[in-house]
Every structure is written in C-alpha cells, then in structure tokens.
C-alpha cells in the first residue's frame, strides 16, 4: 500500500481511531490496574485536556513532563496536543543541573513530574530550586530563575507536596471547562504547529530543544508502522523511554496510527519485558541493541514464550548483525526491522520493512522513508558521492524539524540554505538504494592516514563467541594520531583474555584494524535512552592509559 501523507493533528488522529476502533485495546499495563480501549483512553485524554485548560494553559505554552513510561505520560502527550500546547520531554536521568537548564531554556510554564526515579529525588530537586514553595499556592509558583513556570503537577504519592497540584486534581478542574470549549480549541490548531520539544542528549555542549510539529511526528509514525505491516491485530511491547523519539514516535505513534495495542513497560527490565510479551501475546517489541542483548543473555530466557512475536525495531545505536540474527532465530522476530534517523528528523530517515530479505534487514538500515529525500555527500565539499562510497548522510523533507528552540545559529549549522539536515553520520548507499551506516564524522578513527570505521571493527569482534557487547573508540596516539581501543563485555559463562581476542583478530582481520588496546568492563556508560556514550569511553581510556599528553596535542 502506497504511503499517503496526512495533514492532521495528533488530537484529530486519536479521535478518528477512537471512533473507528472504539473497543480495540489501546493501552495495557501489566504491572498496574490500567487497561483502556481506544475510546476509553480518548475520553480520559479529553478530561485531562480540559483540566489543563482550566489551569490556564494556552495554545503555544510549554508543558514539561519528567517521568518514566507511566500512563500519565501518554495522557499528557495527547492532552497537550489537543489544546495546542507544546510538550517538552525531560530525560528521567536528569539531575538538578540538567533540569534547571532545561526549564530555563525551554520557557516551560507547567512541569508534570513523578516522585523519584531510582535514587534521583524529583520533589527534592524542585524544592531545592524553589525553597519557598511551602509558602506558595498551587498554580502560583514563583521561581526566580524560571519566570514562565507557574504550575507544578505531581503524581506518585497520595498527597501533593506543598505548592503543587496533584495529578488527580485535573479530573476535578476539568469540570470548569466544557467539552465544547475543548473542541473549539482543537479545531483552531494546525498540523504544522510545534507539538513537541525534545532535548538532544547533550553528549557535546548544552542540549538543544528540537521543535517537532504534529505533521513531523504523525507522518513519521504512520510510515514506521507501515514498514512493520502494523494493524489493529498487533500488540507492541514498549520498553524504550517515551521521552525520546524511539518511544514516542517509533512506538506510540506507529501504534496509534494503525490502532495497534500498546503495552508500555515503565522502565526497562528484562524479566518485565519478557513477562509482558508472554502475558499479552505481543506481536512486536522495540529496543536498542543492549536491551535485546540483555534479554537474549538472561538466565531465565528459556522460561518465556516468544512465539507470538513477529516484528519490532532495533535502533538507537548501530545494530550488530550477529545480534539481529539471534533475535530472528531465538525470539521468533522473523520480520524485525531497523530504523535509522535522529531526533532532528522526527526521527526516521530510512527503514527496512518486513518484505526485505533477512540479509538486507540485518546488514543495512533500509531505504529512504517515503517522504524523505536522502543523499550521501563528501563532508568537505558537500558534493554527492558515487554509489558505494562513504560520506555524510544528509536528509531533506517534511520530516525535518522546525529548528532548535531559541538557537538560530545552531539551527543554521544543522540545516543548510538548501534545506538539507546534516546528520554528522557517515553512510554509504548501494545501487538498490539501501543505506549502511559506517560511523560518525567524529567517531571515524584516522590511524596513520587510514580511515577506520568503529562499526566495522565492532561487527567483526561480535563474531567471537565470548563477546557479549563491544564498543570501539579512537584514542590519541603520538605516533599515529589515533589508535583503536575496544571495550568488551564478556558473555556470562564465558572467559576471554586480551591475548585470545588479539590472536583471534590478527588471524581474521587486517592488522591496521586490530585494536591496539583491549579492556574488559562490566557495563557501558549509557544515556537515559540506552545509547552508548562513546565520549565517556574515550575519557576513560585517556585516564586508564595515561594519554593526557597525547590528548593535548593540537591538530590542524
């Protein structure tokens, strides 16, 4: 079926799905009493939307949400969309420094948040940012550093802390706004309005607020669901966080656009995911490679039934071919897909689909999305390179963000005068239009004039039976400019020495690609969305190998 670009808001989408599939299970949690059909979910969204309006939230106002995959998150996503507010997603791992920056930079006027996440005390952080909250009424918060912030909405405990609304208050507040007023607000919106701001992870510099429209993310979600052959017969387990595009677009919107059932996991844990898949007979599950690796290697893996699985997405980090094959073979995900993109592209630029051969689905990131114009260019000249030659992946089309919030210079650096978004990722495309990611511009290792791509070396190291996870980084070298270093997590029940992996590599791979350094570690440094923070691995290597002097050598 050919893709049809649609012009509608998220609120209109939800209304249409609820009308067409009222009794279809929409949202199911396996660890709490929350099961809603699409009609029941839409009705609750409308109540929350009216509650937001009663708080004075207007079209264009920014509403931040700082929470794991609770149902309140989903309700907020669609309720803000219905009233024309902009939902600002907050990384659950953020602490006071990051939250203070985000609230200030985003001009958020409302913050919705849960009690705590792991050892991070959200309520404590808010009170530290405003020690006088106990003397302020809900809706009248006065933060010196956040002149726009007025409403604090808390959920988690039975009683809201001083100066805050409780989430449950919204159901009572909704009575102050009529359904007709909500319909009028919804009808006034455009699908080209900004509906979501997502902050880049900030692995370099300060995070930037990516402004995404209804049209950006709805059409992306629609096309993603098409690639997985989604329908109302599907049931998607969602262990990836909502606060990134993977959870919000590749999962939630891919489901809602196809009336598929959503089974969110509040926060990733292998047994919780395996339990949900078995209990709800899920047909699909999403995850970053690390999530799949942890499931496959879990000692209880054989206790669970994965026979209902069909498809899903592995994305977020380069996907090891060996892991993809294991997911197909052991988790019955014969139609698993890979998506490539970035938040600034809302997010998918390419994707494999269920009709692609297994070889294509495990070795490429697919072909261009139907709305995306993609090409590979020489990063120095900007000229398009021939088929099969590696260069920078650039993309153009209606999926590209409106820009970074209040950062025109950064926006101009990311999107050139001709509308091309420069991803910073290195890729090559074959004669059939299938793309393969070869690394990042800054990840590429240049050793003595040789360009080395970490992904290629990682893929090779995965072929050793004892390697469970591996990340390759470049470390400074006085002699060669850079050397290759591999961080390896050994599979449970296996042993591996540096001598063994070096001999294995030298026997099977060109000598200049074999890492100079190997280190065995227990876990990798990850962002909140599960992406490996390679810059931290490089910092660890400089420290461990005493390469401070080499790291400070200036280059042209």
C-alpha positions as CSV (number, residue, x, y, z in Angstrom):
1,X,0.0,0.0,0.0
2,X,1.4,3.3,-1.1
3,X,2.1,5.9,1.7
4,X,-0.3,8.8,1.9
5,X,1.0,11.9,3.6
6,X,-1.7,13.2,6.0
7,X,-2.4,16.6,7.3
8,X,-4.0,16.3,10.8
9,X,-3.2,16.9,14.4
10,X,-2.5,14.3,17.0
11,X,-5.8,15.1,18.7
12,X,-7.7,14.6,15.4
13,X,-5.8,11.3,14.9
14,X,-6.8,10.0,18.3
15,X,-10.5,11.0,17.8
16,X,-10.6,9.1,14.4
17,X,-9.0,6.0,15.8
18,X,-11.4,6.0,18.8
19,X,-14.4,6.4,16.5
20,X,-13.3,3.7,14.1
21,X,-12.0,1.2,16.7
22,X,-13.8,2.1,20.0
23,X,-13.4,-1.3,21.6
24,X,-9.9,-2.0,20.4
25,X,-7.5,-2.3,23.4
26,X,-5.4,0.8,23.3
27,X,-3.2,0.9,26.4
28,X,-2.4,-2.1,28.6
29,X,0.0,-2.1,31.6
30,X,0.9,-5.5,33.1
31,X,2.1,-4.2,36.4
32,X,-0.9,-2.0,37.4
33,X,-4.6,-1.7,37.0
34,X,-4.6,0.4,33.8
35,X,-6.3,-1.2,30.7
36,X,-8.1,1.2,28.3
37,X,-9.7,0.8,25.0
38,X,-9.0,3.5,22.4
39,X,-12.4,5.1,23.2
40,X,-11.8,5.0,27.0
41,X,-8.3,6.4,26.5
42,X,-9.5,9.2,24.3
43,X,-12.2,10.1,26.8
44,X,-9.7,10.3,29.6
45,X,-7.4,12.4,27.4
46,X,-10.2,14.9,26.8
47,X,-10.7,15.2,30.6
48,X,-7.0,15.9,31.2
49,X,-7.0,18.4,28.3
50,X,-9.9,20.3,29.9
51,X,-8.1,20.2,33.2
52,X,-5.0,21.7,31.5
53,X,-7.2,24.4,30.0
54,X,-8.7,25.2,33.5
55,X,-5.1,25.8,34.7
56,X,-4.8,28.5,32.0
57,X,-2.6,26.5,29.6
58,X,-2.9,28.2,26.3
59,X,-2.0,27.4,22.7
60,X,1.8,27.5,22.3
61,X,2.5,27.2,26.0
62,X,5.2,24.8,27.0
63,X,4.4,21.9,29.3
64,X,7.4,19.8,30.5
65,X,7.0,16.2,31.7
66,X,9.6,14.5,33.8
67,X,8.6,10.9,34.2
68,X,9.2,7.3,33.1
69,X,6.6,5.4,30.9
70,X,3.6,6.0,33.2
71,X,0.1,6.3,31.7
72,X,0.1,9.9,32.8
73,X,2.9,10.5,30.3
74,X,0.7,9.2,27.4
75,X,-2.3,11.2,28.6
76,X,-0.2,14.3,28.7
77,X,1.2,13.7,25.2
78,X,-2.3,13.7,23.6
79,X,-3.9,16.2,26.0
80,X,-1.3,18.9,25.3
81,X,-1.7,18.1,21.6
82,X,-5.5,18.6,21.8
83,X,-5.1,22.1,23.3
84,X,-2.2,23.3,21.2
85,X,0.4,23.2,24.0
86,X,4.0,22.1,23.3
87,X,5.0,19.1,25.4
88,X,8.7,19.3,26.5
89,X,10.1,15.9,27.2
90,X,12.6,15.6,30.1
91,X,15.2,12.8,30.4
92,X,14.4,10.8,33.5
93,X,18.1,10.6,34.5
94,X,18.4,14.4,34.7
95,X,19.5,15.9,38.0
96,X,19.4,19.4,39.2
97,X,21.9,20.9,36.8
98,X,20.3,19.5,33.7
99,X,16.7,20.2,34.9
100,X,17.5,23.8,35.8
101,X,19.0,24.3,32.3
102,X,16.1,22.7,30.5
103,X,13.3,24.5,32.4
104,X,15.1,27.8,31.9
105,X,15.9,27.3,28.2
106,X,12.5,25.8,27.3
107,X,10.4,28.6,28.9
108,X,8.1,25.9,30.4
109,X,5.1,27.2,32.2
110,X,4.0,23.9,33.6
111,X,6.0,20.9,34.9
112,X,4.5,17.5,35.4
113,X,6.6,15.1,37.3
114,X,6.7,11.9,39.4
115,X,8.1,11.4,42.8
116,X,11.5,10.0,42.0
117,X,13.5,7.8,39.6
118,X,15.9,5.3,41.1
119,X,18.0,7.5,43.5
120,X,17.0,10.8,41.9
121,X,14.6,12.7,44.2
122,X,12.5,14.8,41.8
123,X,10.5,16.5,44.6
124,X,13.7,17.3,46.5
125,X,15.2,18.9,43.4
126,X,12.1,21.1,42.8
127,X,12.2,22.2,46.4
128,X,15.9,23.0,46.1
129,X,15.2,25.1,43.0
130,X,12.5,26.9,44.9
131,X,12.9,26.7,48.7
132,X,9.9,28.9,49.3
133,X,7.3,26.5,47.7
134,X,5.8,25.8,51.0
135,X,4.5,29.4,51.1
136,X,3.2,29.4,47.6
137,X,-0.2,28.2,46.3
138,X,-0.5,25.7,43.5
139,X,-0.6,27.5,40.2
140,X,1.2,30.5,41.6
141,X,4.7,29.1,41.8
142,X,7.4,31.8,41.7
143,X,10.8,30.6,40.5
144,X,13.3,33.4,40.2
145,X,15.3,31.6,37.6
146,X,12.2,30.4,35.6
147,X,9.9,33.5,35.0
148,X,7.4,31.4,33.0
149,X,7.0,28.5,35.4
150,X,3.7,28.6,37.3
151,X,2.1,25.1,37.5
152,X,3.7,22.1,39.2
153,X,1.7,18.9,38.8
154,X,2.8,15.9,40.9
155,X,1.9,12.3,40.8
156,X,3.2,9.3,42.7
157,X,2.0,9.6,46.2
158,X,-1.5,10.2,47.5
159,X,-0.9,13.8,48.6
160,X,0.9,16.5,46.6
161,X,3.8,18.3,48.3
162,X,3.3,22.0,49.3
163,X,2.8,24.4,46.4
164,X,1.9,21.7,43.9
165,X,-1.2,20.3,42.2
166,X,-1.8,16.6,42.4
167,X,-2.5,14.9,39.0
168,X,-5.8,13.8,40.4
169,X,-6.8,17.5,40.7
170,X,-7.0,17.7,36.9
171,X,-10.2,15.5,36.9
172,X,-12.0,18.0,39.2
173,X,-10.6,21.0,37.4
174,X,-11.9,19.7,34.1
175,X,-15.4,20.5,35.2
176,X,-14.6,24.2,34.8
177,X,-14.2,23.8,31.0
178,X,-16.9,22.5,28.7
179,X,-16.3,19.8,26.0
180,X,-17.4,22.5,23.5
181,X,-14.5,24.8,24.6
182,X,-12.1,21.9,24.1
183,X,-13.5,21.1,20.7
184,X,-13.2,24.8,19.7
185,X,-9.5,24.9,20.8
186,X,-8.7,21.7,19.0
187,X,-10.4,22.9,15.8
188,X,-8.2,26.1,15.8
189,X,-4.9,24.2,15.6
190,X,-2.7,23.5,12.6
191,X,-0.9,20.2,11.9
192,X,2.2,22.4,11.2
193,X,2.2,23.8,14.8
194,X,5.0,22.7,17.0
195,X,3.6,20.0,19.4
196,X,6.8,18.6,21.0
197,X,10.2,19.7,22.0
198,X,12.8,17.0,22.6
199,X,16.2,17.9,24.0
200,X,19.2,16.3,22.4
201,X,21.2,14.2,24.9
202,X,23.9,16.8,25.2
203,X,26.8,14.5,24.9
204,X,28.6,17.5,23.4
205,X,27.8,21.0,24.6
206,X,24.4,22.1,26.1
207,X,21.3,20.2,25.0
208,X,19.2,21.8,22.2
209,X,15.4,21.8,22.1
210,X,14.3,20.2,18.8
211,X,11.0,21.6,17.7
212,X,8.7,19.0,16.1
213,X,5.3,19.5,14.6
214,X,2.2,17.3,14.6
215,X,2.9,16.7,10.9
216,X,6.5,15.8,11.5
217,X,5.9,13.0,14.0
218,X,2.5,11.8,12.9
219,X,3.6,11.0,9.3
220,X,6.8,9.5,10.6
221,X,4.9,7.2,12.9
222,X,2.5,6.3,10.1
223,X,5.3,5.3,7.8
224,X,7.1,3.4,10.5
225,X,4.0,1.4,11.3
226,X,3.6,0.7,7.5
227,X,7.1,-0.7,7.3
228,X,6.3,-3.1,10.1
229,X,2.9,-4.0,8.5
230,X,1.1,-2.9,11.6
231,X,-2.6,-3.2,12.0
232,X,-5.2,-3.4,14.8
233,X,-4.2,-7.1,15.1
234,X,-0.8,-6.1,16.5
235,X,0.3,-5.6,20.1
236,X,3.6,-3.7,20.8
237,X,5.6,-4.0,23.9
238,X,7.3,-0.7,24.6
239,X,10.3,-0.9,27.0
240,X,12.1,2.1,25.3
241,X,11.5,5.5,27.1
242,X,8.7,7.7,25.9
243,X,10.8,10.9,26.3
244,X,12.8,10.1,23.2
245,X,11.5,9.7,19.6
246,X,12.1,5.9,19.8
247,X,9.3,5.6,22.4
248,X,7.1,8.5,21.3
249,X,7.2,8.1,17.5
250,X,8.5,4.7,16.6
251,X,6.4,3.1,19.3
252,X,3.4,5.2,20.4
253,X,2.6,6.9,17.1
254,X,3.4,3.9,15.0
255,X,0.8,2.1,17.1
256,X,-1.9,4.7,17.3
257,X,-1.8,5.4,13.5
258,X,-2.6,1.7,13.0
259,X,-4.9,1.1,16.0
260,X,-2.4,-1.4,17.4
261,X,-2.3,-2.1,21.2
262,X,0.4,-0.6,23.3
263,X,1.9,-2.4,26.3
264,X,4.3,0.0,27.9
265,X,7.0,-1.0,30.4
266,X,7.5,1.8,33.0
267,X,11.3,1.3,32.9
268,X,13.3,-1.4,31.1
269,X,14.0,-4.6,32.9
270,X,14.4,-7.9,31.0
271,X,12.1,-10.0,33.1
272,X,9.3,-7.3,33.0
273,X,9.7,-7.2,29.2
274,X,9.6,-11.0,28.8
275,X,6.6,-11.3,31.1
276,X,4.7,-8.7,29.2
277,X,5.4,-10.3,25.9
278,X,4.2,-13.7,27.1
279,X,1.2,-12.4,29.1
280,X,-0.3,-10.1,26.4
281,X,0.8,-12.2,23.5
282,X,2.7,-9.3,22.0
283,X,3.4,-9.4,18.3
284,X,6.2,-6.8,18.4
285,X,8.8,-5.3,20.8
286,X,11.2,-2.4,20.3
287,X,14.6,-2.0,21.8
288,X,18.1,-0.7,21.5
289,X,20.8,-3.4,20.8
290,X,21.8,-3.5,24.5
291,X,18.2,-4.3,25.5
292,X,18.0,-7.3,23.2
293,X,21.4,-8.5,24.3
294,X,20.3,-8.4,27.9
295,X,17.2,-10.4,27.1
296,X,19.0,-13.0,25.0
297,X,21.7,-13.5,27.7
298,X,19.2,-13.5,30.6
299,X,19.4,-16.8,32.6
300,X,15.6,-17.0,32.5
301,X,15.3,-16.5,28.8
302,X,14.2,-20.1,28.1
303,X,11.3,-19.8,30.6
304,X,9.3,-17.4,28.4
305,X,7.2,-17.9,25.3
306,X,8.2,-15.6,22.4
307,X,6.2,-17.5,19.8
308,X,3.7,-14.6,19.2
309,X,6.4,-12.1,18.3
310,X,6.7,-11.2,14.6
311,X,8.3,-7.8,14.3
312,X,9.7,-4.8,16.1
313,X,12.5,-2.3,15.7
314,X,16.1,-2.5,16.7
315,X,17.5,1.1,16.6
316,X,19.0,3.9,18.7
317,X,22.6,2.6,18.3
318,X,24.4,0.7,15.5
319,X,22.8,-2.7,15.3
320,X,25.2,-5.6,15.4
321,X,24.4,-8.1,12.6
322,X,25.0,-11.1,14.9
323,X,22.5,-9.8,17.5
324,X,19.9,-9.2,14.8
325,X,20.3,-12.8,13.6
326,X,19.9,-14.1,17.2
327,X,16.7,-12.0,17.7
328,X,15.3,-13.5,14.5
329,X,16.3,-17.1,15.4
330,X,15.6,-17.1,19.2
331,X,12.8,-14.6,19.7
332,X,10.8,-15.5,16.6
333,X,11.1,-12.0,15.2
334,X,11.3,-13.0,11.6
335,X,10.1,-9.6,10.5
336,X,12.3,-7.4,12.7
337,X,13.2,-4.1,11.2
338,X,15.9,-1.4,11.6
339,X,15.3,2.3,11.5
340,X,17.9,5.0,11.1
341,X,17.5,8.7,11.9
342,X,17.8,11.3,14.5
343,X,15.6,13.5,16.7
344,X,16.0,16.4,14.3
345,X,14.4,14.3,11.6
346,X,11.5,13.3,13.8
347,X,13.3,10.7,13.7
348,X,13.2,8.2,10.8
349,X,15.1,8.8,7.6
350,X,15.5,5.2,6.4
351,X,14.0,1.9,7.4
352,X,13.9,-1.7,6.4
353,X,10.5,-3.4,6.0
354,X,9.0,-6.8,6.5
355,X,9.3,-7.7,2.8
356,X,13.1,-7.1,2.7
357,X,15.3,-10.1,2.8
358,X,16.9,-11.2,6.0
359,X,20.2,-10.2,4.6
360,X,19.0,-6.7,3.9
361,X,17.4,-6.4,7.3
362,X,20.5,-7.5,9.2
363,X,23.1,-5.6,7.2
364,X,21.5,-2.3,6.2
365,X,19.3,0.4,7.7
366,X,16.9,0.1,4.8
367,X,15.8,2.6,2.1
368,X,14.6,6.1,2.3
369,X,11.3,6.8,4.1
370,X,8.6,7.7,1.5
371,X,8.7,11.4,2.5
372,X,12.5,11.7,2.8
373,X,15.0,12.9,0.2
374,X,18.3,11.5,1.3
375,X,21.8,11.5,-0.2
376,X,25.5,10.9,0.7
377,X,27.9,13.8,0.4
378,X,31.6,14.5,0.7
379,X,31.8,16.2,4.2
380,X,34.5,18.6,2.9
381,X,33.0,19.6,-0.5
382,X,29.3,18.9,0.0
383,X,29.2,17.2,-3.4
384,X,27.2,13.9,-3.7
385,X,29.5,10.9,-3.8
386,X,29.1,7.8,-6.0
387,X,27.2,4.7,-5.0
388,X,29.1,2.6,-2.5
389,X,31.3,5.5,-1.3
390,X,31.1,6.6,2.3
391,X,30.2,10.1,3.1
392,X,27.9,12.2,5.3
393,X,24.3,11.3,5.3
394,X,22.1,14.3,4.7
395,X,18.3,14.5,4.5
396,X,15.6,16.9,3.4
397,X,11.8,16.9,3.5
398,X,8.7,17.4,5.7
399,X,10.2,15.2,8.5
400,X,12.9,17.8,9.2
401,X,12.4,19.8,12.5
402,X,11.4,23.4,12.5
403,X,14.6,24.2,14.2
404,X,16.3,24.4,17.7
405,X,14.3,26.5,20.2
406,X,15.9,29.9,20.6
407,X,19.1,28.7,18.8
408,X,19.1,30.2,15.3
409,X,22.9,29.8,14.9
410,X,22.8,26.1,15.8
411,X,19.8,25.6,13.5
412,X,21.7,27.2,10.6
413,X,24.6,24.9,11.3
414,X,22.4,21.8,11.2
415,X,20.2,22.7,8.3
416,X,21.9,24.3,5.3
417,X,20.5,27.0,3.0
418,X,19.0,24.4,0.7
419,X,17.1,22.7,3.5
420,X,19.4,19.7,3.9
421,X,19.8,18.5,7.5
422,X,23.4,17.4,8.1
423,X,23.3,14.4,10.4
424,X,27.0,14.1,11.1
425,X,26.7,10.3,10.4
426,X,28.8,8.6,7.8
427,X,27.0,6.2,5.5
428,X,27.0,4.6,2.0
429,X,24.2,3.6,-0.3
430,X,24.2,0.7,-2.7
431,X,22.8,0.5,-6.2
432,X,19.4,-0.6,-4.9
433,X,19.0,2.3,-2.5
434,X,19.8,0.5,0.7
435,X,21.9,2.5,3.2
436,X,24.5,1.3,5.6
437,X,25.8,3.4,8.4
438,X,29.6,3.3,8.6
439,X,30.2,5.6,11.6
440,X,30.0,9.2,12.7
441,X,32.2,12.0,11.4
442,X,33.6,12.4,14.9
443,X,33.7,8.7,15.5
444,X,35.8,7.9,12.5
445,X,39.3,6.9,13.5
446,X,42.1,8.1,11.4
447,X,45.2,6.0,12.2
448,X,48.3,7.0,10.3
449,X,46.2,8.3,7.4
450,X,43.9,5.2,7.3
451,X,40.2,5.9,7.8
452,X,38.9,3.2,10.2
453,X,35.2,2.8,11.0
454,X,34.4,1.6,14.5
455,X,31.2,-0.1,13.4
456,X,33.1,-2.4,11.1
457,X,35.6,-3.4,13.8
458,X,32.7,-3.9,16.3
459,X,30.8,-6.1,13.9
460,X,33.9,-8.3,13.5
461,X,34.6,-8.6,17.2
462,X,31.0,-9.8,17.7
463,X,31.8,-12.9,15.8
464,X,33.9,-14.2,18.7
465,X,31.6,-16.5,20.7
466,X,32.6,-14.9,24.1
467,X,31.9,-11.3,23.1
468,X,28.6,-10.1,24.5
469,X,28.9,-6.4,23.8
470,X,31.6,-4.3,22.4
471,X,32.3,-0.6,21.6
472,X,35.3,0.7,19.7
473,X,36.7,4.2,20.1
474,X,39.7,6.1,18.9
475,X,42.3,7.1,21.5
476,X,45.1,9.6,21.0
477,X,48.5,8.4,19.8
478,X,51.7,10.4,19.3
479,X,52.9,8.1,16.5
480,X,49.7,7.5,14.5
481,X,47.4,10.4,15.6
482,X,44.9,7.8,16.8
483,X,44.9,4.2,17.9
484,X,42.0,1.8,18.2
485,X,40.6,0.7,21.5
486,X,37.9,-1.9,22.2
487,X,35.8,-2.1,25.3
488,X,34.4,-5.6,25.7
489,X,31.7,-7.1,27.9
490,X,32.3,-10.9,28.1
491,X,29.2,-13.1,27.9
492,X,28.0,-14.7,31.1
493,X,29.5,-18.2,31.5
494,X,32.4,-17.4,29.1
495,X,36.0,-16.3,29.7
496,X,38.2,-14.3,27.4
497,X,41.7,-12.8,27.7
498,X,43.4,-10.0,25.8
499,X,45.8,-12.4,24.2
500,X,43.0,-14.6,22.9
501,X,40.9,-11.8,21.4
502,X,44.1,-10.2,19.9
503,X,45.2,-13.5,18.3
504,X,41.6,-14.1,17.0
505,X,41.6,-10.6,15.5
506,X,45.0,-10.8,13.9
507,X,44.1,-14.1,12.3
508,X,40.9,-12.8,10.8
509,X,41.2,-9.0,10.2
510,X,43.7,-6.6,8.6
511,X,46.4,-5.7,11.0
512,X,45.8,-2.0,10.9
513,X,42.2,-2.5,12.0
514,X,43.0,-4.7,15.0
515,X,42.7,-2.7,18.2
516,X,45.9,-1.7,19.9
517,X,44.1,-1.8,23.3
518,X,41.5,-4.1,24.7
519,X,39.7,-3.5,28.0
520,X,37.1,-5.8,29.7
521,X,34.4,-4.0,31.6
522,X,31.2,-4.9,33.4
523,X,28.9,-2.2,31.9
524,X,29.0,0.6,29.3
525,X,28.2,4.2,30.1
526,X,24.7,4.9,28.6
527,X,22.4,7.9,28.1
528,X,18.9,7.6,29.5
529,X,17.7,6.3,26.2
530,X,20.2,3.5,26.1
531,X,22.7,5.0,23.7
532,X,26.4,4.3,24.4
533,X,28.3,7.5,25.4
534,X,31.5,6.9,23.4
535,X,33.0,10.2,24.5
536,X,33.0,8.8,28.1
537,X,34.8,5.7,26.9
538,X,37.4,7.8,25.3
539,X,37.8,9.8,28.5
540,X,38.1,6.5,30.5
541,X,40.8,5.3,28.0
542,X,42.8,8.5,28.3
543,X,42.8,8.1,32.1
544,X,43.5,4.4,32.2
545,X,46.3,4.6,29.6
546,X,47.8,7.9,30.9
547,X,47.3,9.5,27.5
548,X,46.8,13.0,28.8
549,X,49.9,14.4,27.0
550,X,48.9,12.8,23.7
551,X,45.3,14.0,24.1
552,X,46.5,17.6,24.4
553,X,48.5,17.5,21.1
554,X,47.0,20.2,18.8
555,X,45.9,19.3,15.3
556,X,45.1,21.5,12.3
